[in-house]
Each structure stands twice: as structure tokens, then as C-alpha cells.
Amino acid sequence: MNLGMSEILIILLIALLLFGPRKLPELGRSLGQSIREFQRGAKNIREEFEKATDVKEFKEIKEELGKPLEEFKKPLEAREESKS
């Protein structure tokens, strides 16, 4: 959503009329702090997600699960070859 200069001016004018010149700076500060907190939280969530989905961990899990599966496959493959 891109706002042009005219849309921003209209929003500021409406805010000025609704809240008055004394409350407007206070509202701007609170909005800025809220946005910063939201960005910090989003960054933390993103970092946690990246840690949880680390490729190395998946490779290790695949290797751990792959060994027993390979051992299980060998007798089955040998049976199939003997039938042929």
C-alpha cells in the first residue's frame, strides 16, 4: 500500500482536526514506539524461526533416520533381486 503526498496530507489534516495540535505530537511518539516494538517482535520471531529451521539440523535428522531405513531396505532389496 503506497500513500502519495496528497493522501498523507489529508490523513494529517484529519488527525489534526480530531486530536488538536497539542495531542498530535504525543500520538506520533506513541505510534512510533508501537511500530518499533512491533518491528522488534517481528525480528525476534524471524530469528527464532530461522534457528528452528536450520538446514544443518534437518540434515542431521535425515542422517539419523536414514541409517535404520537403509538397513531395513537391504533385506527387501535382496528378496526382490532373488525373485527376479
N, C-alpha and C positions, 0 to 999 in steps of 0.2 A: 504494500500500500504506500504509494508515493504521494506526499502532500506538496502542492505547489505553494508559492509565496502567498497568493491570494487566500488559499484555504487556511493557512497558518494565521494570517492577519484576522480573518473572520473568527477563528477559534479564540484568539487572544482578546478580541473586542468583546465577544460574548462572555468570556471569563471575567474580564474587567467589569462589565456591567453586572454580572451576577455576584461577584465577590468583593468588588471595590478595590481601590488602589492599595489599601493597607494590607489586606489579606492575600493579595496576589503573590508577592514575593515569598511569603510563608508557604503558600500552596506549591509554588515552584520548587522550593527547597525540599518539601516533603515528597513531591513527585520524583525529584532527582535521587533522593535517598532510597525510595522504594525501587526505582529502576536499578540502582547499584546493587541493592540486596538481591533482587531477582537475578541479575546477571551473575553475582557471586554464587548463588544457589545453583543456577544452571551450570556454571563452570564446575562446581563440586560434583554434581550429578554426572556430567560428561566424563570427568576424570575417573569416578568410581566405575562407570560403565566401561571405560577403556581398560581399566585394571581387570575387571571381571571377564572381559572378552579377549584377554591377552592370547595371542596366537600360540605362544610357547606352551601355555597351559593346555590348550587343545591338542597340540602335538604330543605332549606327554601322556595325556589321557588316551589318545588314539593308540600310542605305542603300548600302553599298559593293557588296553582291551584287545589289541591286535594279536599279542602273543598267544593267549589262550584260544583265540579263534583260529589262528593258523594251525595250532596243534590239533584242534577239533577237525579242521578241514583235511588234514593229511590222510587219515584213515578213510574218509569218504571218497577222496580223490583216488586213492589206491583201489577201492572197491569198484569204482566206475571204470578204471582202466582195466581191471581184471575181467569185467563183464564184456568189454569190447573185443 
